[in-house]
Amino acid sequence: MLYKKALSKLVVFVVLLLSHFAWAHSPDFSNVIISKTENGQVILQINTSLTAFQEEVNYMNGEGAYKTPEEFQNLVIAHFKANFSIVINKTDTLQFKNPKVFLGHETKLVAEVIGLPDQVNSIHLKNELFKEIYNNQSIIIFLMDPFPTEKFTLSRDNNHNLNIELKDGTWTPIVVEEAEDFNFKYVFYVVGILLVLGVIFLIKKRK
């Protein structure tokens, strides 16, 4: 068991190392790592290129929305709060304490995660931080016991959402049934028929 855990963590480390150059240079790639420190703090870290955050901030706020690094960092944090969330066991929405942005060629957003319950049965994670960037992909990794060490990829294909549940020590995808879109064409048909009937009624009434 210990061998398998060590091997899985080594594989994840290698994946992160090889991917580092991709997200440090391209706005298309980012990663989200949730880990626990030795003193029990749960830490969220989001890594991507500076360009990715700049493109999103400019798209949401317009060119020239910031003039200093501090103003840019504040806009990144506001963007994070509006577009990133984690819900545990379908009811517990986690909070992110004291988020900070570390600027560089590879830019990081780091925050302490508050409210993680002792028993975790399911996770719903939404990361729409870079949804406006074409073909963007975000790798999600949990590096904390007793969570299985496994990477997930969010993209347009899954609407930047991760829905998983923990069963027998393994992450299992939760199939989310999407509500069928209301078809407005039927409304137009009904309205059209009512108008025709109304016109016929008025003609007959005049006669």
Sequence and secondary structure as in RCSB ss.txt:
>XXXX:A:sequence
MLYKKALSKLVVFVVLLLSHFAWAHSPDFSNVIISKTENGQVILQINTSLTAFQEEVNYMNGEGAYKTPEEFQNL
VIAHFKANFSIVINKTDTLQFKNPKVFLGHETKLVAEVIGLPDQVNSIHLKNELFKEIYNNQSIIIFLMDPFPTE
KFTLSRDNNHNLNIELKDGTWTPIVVEEAEDFNFKYVFYVVGILLVLGVIFLIKKRK
>XXXX:A:secstr
 HHHHHHHHHHHHHHHHHHHHHHHH TTEEEEEEEE TTS EEEEEEEEHHHHHHHHHHHH TTS SSHHHHHHH
HHHHHHHHEEEEETTTEE EEEEEEEE SSEEEEEEEEE   S   EEEEEE TTTTSTT EEEEEEESTTS   
EEEE GGGTTEEEEEEETTEEEE          THHHHHHHHHHHHHHHHHHHHHH 
